[in-house]
């Protein structure tokens, strides 16, 4: 408890899954949390959950055209931003083989992931720098790392996120901003109910957003990770066992 006392965190894609679990844990740990998502219903539900648990949260409906306005609203409300979690993505256009991949579909994946992540990072940068110990956590994917067949546009976008993260980590280290990736494998769709077989990982199960994934995000957001930047942490049950991180 209290690992994020006094901090203000922006979490994108926070209306469900890992984003929602991240926002709720950050609030428990003392942060004031801005809940960003494209749907007002989802935003309001998460804010209500946090407030009911005696946390502090601000709901901001935000799409690609509202990034600067959303960041400005958070700063106007809370006066600062210390943590940015880039988690949002559009899952409607992730499937395509390389041979069938259209430029339009590829562009959609880039617009909603690395380009949106970049724009949030740029908008938050002056506030993260001013605080003196800014944290950025971006969400990549093992799918891009291993080149998962059939996910061409998604893989390319997620690997671009990792490249963006490494570059920003080098450029913004002098500003005491750390920038890291998380590459999770988590059950956010109800694997048990849909009878999805377990992954072929060392631990042979999907991760729980609450129990397995967001504690890693919390670590990267906290003072405990102050000497780690530019890396990809893989809470994936051992799906990727590779020293070349």
C-alpha positions in Angstrom: 0.0 0.0 0.0 1.1 3.5 -0.7 3.8 2.9 -3.3 2.3 5.6 -5.6 1.3 8.1 -2.9 1.2 11.6 -4.4 1.5 10.4 -8.0 -0.8 11.1 -10.9 -1.2 8.4 -13.4 -2.7 8.4 -16.9 -3.9 4.9 -18.1 -5.2 4.5 -21.6 -7.5 1.7 -22.6 -8.5 1.6 -18.9 -12.2 0.6 -19.3 -11.5 -3.2 -19.4 -8.9 -5.9 -19.0 -5.3 -5.1 -18.1 -6.0 -1.3 -18.3 -8.8 -1.5 -15.8 -6.9 -3.7 -13.5 -3.9 -1.3 -13.7 -6.0 1.7 -12.9 -7.6 0.1 -9.9 -4.3 -1.2 -8.4 -2.7 2.2 -8.9 -5.5 3.8 -7.0 -5.2 1.3 -4.2 -1.5 2.2 -4.1 -2.3 5.9 -3.6 -2.2 7.4 -7.1 -4.8 9.8 -8.5 -5.7 8.0 -11.7 -7.0 9.3 -15.0 -9.2 6.7 -16.7 -9.0 7.1 -20.5 -11.0 5.1 -23.0 -13.2 5.7 -26.1 -16.4 4.7 -24.3 -18.1 6.8 -21.6 -19.9 3.9 -20.1 -16.7 2.0 -19.5 -14.9 5.0 -18.1 -17.7 5.8 -15.7 -17.8 2.2 -14.5 -14.1 2.1 -13.6 -14.2 5.5 -11.9 -17.2 4.4 -9.8 -15.3 1.3 -8.7 -12.3 3.3 -7.7 -14.3 5.9 -5.8 -16.3 3.3 -4.1 -13.0 1.8 -2.8 -12.0 5.3 -1.5 -9.6 6.0 -4.4 -9.3 9.1 -6.6 -10.1 8.9 -10.3 -11.0 11.1 -13.2 -12.8 9.8 -16.2 -11.8 11.1 -19.6 -13.4 9.9 -22.9 -10.6 10.1 -25.5 -10.1 9.0 -29.0 -7.2 9.8 -31.4 -8.3 13.3 -32.0 -8.5 14.2 -28.3 -5.1 13.2 -27.0 -3.8 16.7 -26.2 -7.1 17.8 -24.8 -7.3 14.7 -22.6 -3.8 15.4 -21.2 -4.6 19.0 -20.6 -7.7 18.0 -18.7 -5.7 15.7 -16.4 -3.2 18.5 -15.7 -5.9 21.1 -15.1 -7.6 18.7 -12.6 -4.6 17.3 -10.7 -1.7 19.7 -11.6 0.8 17.1 -12.7 1.4 13.8 -14.5 4.0 11.3 -13.1 3.1 8.1 -14.9 1.8 7.2 -18.3 0.6 3.7 -19.2 0.0 3.2 -22.9 -2.3 0.2 -23.0 -5.1 1.0 -25.5 -5.4 -0.8 -28.9 -8.0 -1.6 -31.4 -8.5 -5.4 -31.7 -10.8 -5.2 -34.7 -8.1 -5.2 -37.4 -5.2 -7.3 -36.1 -5.6 -10.4 -38.2 -3.9 -10.7 -41.6 -1.3 -12.7 -43.4 1.6 -10.8 -44.8 0.5 -11.6 -48.4 -3.0 -10.3 -47.8 -2.1 -7.3 -45.7 -3.4 -4.0 -47.0 -1.8 -0.6 -46.3 -5.2 0.6 -44.9 -5.2 -2.2 -42.3 -1.6 -1.7 -41.4 -2.2 2.0 -41.0 -5.1 1.4 -38.7 -2.8 -0.7 -36.4 -0.1 1.9 -36.4 -2.6 4.8 -35.8 -4.0 3.1 -32.7 -0.8 1.8 -31.2 2.7 3.3 -31.9 1.4 6.6 -33.3 -1.1 7.1 -30.5 1.5 6.0 -28.0 3.9 8.5 -29.4 1.4 11.3 -29.2 0.6 10.6 -25.6 4.2 10.4 -24.8 4.9 13.8 -26.4 1.9 15.4 -24.7 2.9 14.0 -21.3 6.6 14.6 -21.6 6.9 18.1 -20.2 4.9 17.1 -17.1 6.9 13.8 -16.6 10.1 15.8 -16.9 8.9 18.4 -14.4 8.2 15.8 -11.8 11.7 14.6 -11.9 11.0 10.8 -11.9 8.6 10.2 -14.7 7.5 6.7 -15.7 6.2 5.5 -19.1 5.0 1.9 -19.5 4.1 0.8 -23.0 2.4 -2.4 -24.0 4.1 -4.5 -26.6 3.3 -8.1 -27.4 5.1 -11.5 -27.6 3.2 -11.9 -30.9 5.5 -9.4 -32.5 8.6 -10.8 -30.9 8.1 -14.3 -32.2 6.4 -13.3 -35.4 3.1 -14.9 -34.7 1.6 -16.1 -38.0 -1.6 -14.5 -39.1 -1.1 -11.3 -37.1 1.0 -9.3 -39.5 -0.3 -5.8 -38.9 -0.5 -6.3 -35.1 3.0 -7.7 -34.9 4.5 -4.8 -36.9 2.7 -2.2 -34.8 3.8 -3.8 -31.5 7.4 -4.1 -32.6 7.3 -0.4 -33.5 6.1 0.3 -30.0 9.2 -1.5 -28.6 11.5 0.5 -30.9 9.8 3.7 -29.8 10.3 2.7 -26.2 14.0 2.0 -26.6 14.6 5.2 -28.4 12.7 7.4 -25.9 14.5 5.6 -23.0 17.8 6.8 -24.4 16.7 10.3 -25.3 14.7 11.0 -22.1 17.0 9.3 -19.6 18.7 12.7 -18.9 15.3 13.9 -17.9 15.0 11.1 -15.3 12.1 9.6 -17.2 12.2 5.8 -17.5 10.4 4.1 -20.5 9.7 0.4 -20.5 7.6 -2.2 -22.2 5.3 -4.9 -20.9 4.7 -8.0 -23.0 1.9 -9.9 -21.2 0.0 -13.1 -21.9 -3.3 -12.7 -20.0 -6.8 -14.0 -20.0 -8.8 -11.0 -20.8 -11.5 -12.7 -22.8 -12.7 -15.6 -20.6 -10.5 -18.5 -21.8 -12.1 -21.0 -19.4 -15.6 -20.3 -20.5 -14.6 -20.5 -24.2 -12.6 -23.7 -23.6 -9.4 -22.2 -25.0 -6.5 -24.6 -24.4 -3.7 -23.4 -22.2 -0.6 -21.8 -23.9 2.5 -23.8 -24.6 4.5 -21.9 -22.0 6.6 -23.1 -19.1 3.8 -22.4 -16.6 1.1 -23.7 -19.1 -1.6 -21.1 -18.2 -2.9 -17.7 -19.1 -2.0 -14.9 -16.7 -4.5 -13.2 -14.6 -4.6 -9.4 -15.2 -5.0 -8.7 -11.5 -2.6 -11.3 -10.1 0.1 -11.8 -12.7 0.3 -8.7 -15.0 -0.5 -5.5 -13.2 2.0 -6.1 -10.3 4.7 -5.9 -13.0 3.2 -2.7 -14.2 3.1 -1.3 -10.7 6.8 -2.2 -10.3 7.7 -0.3 -13.4 5.6 2.7 -12.2 7.2 2.7 -8.7 10.5 3.9 -7.3 11.6 0.3 -7.2 12.3 0.3 -10.9 14.2 3.6 -11.0 17.3 2.0 -12.6 15.5 0.1 -15.3 14.8 1.7 -18.7 14.4 0.7 -22.3 13.5 -2.9 -21.5 10.7 -5.4 -22.2 9.4 -7.2 -19.2 7.5 -10.4 -20.1 4.9 -11.6 -17.6 4.0 -14.4 -19.9 4.4 -17.6 -17.9 7.7 -18.5 -19.7 6.3 -18.2 -23.3 9.5 -16.3 -24.3 12.5 -17.6 -22.5 15.3 -15.5 -24.1 18.2 -13.7 -22.5 18.3 -11.2 -25.4 15.9 -8.6 -24.0 
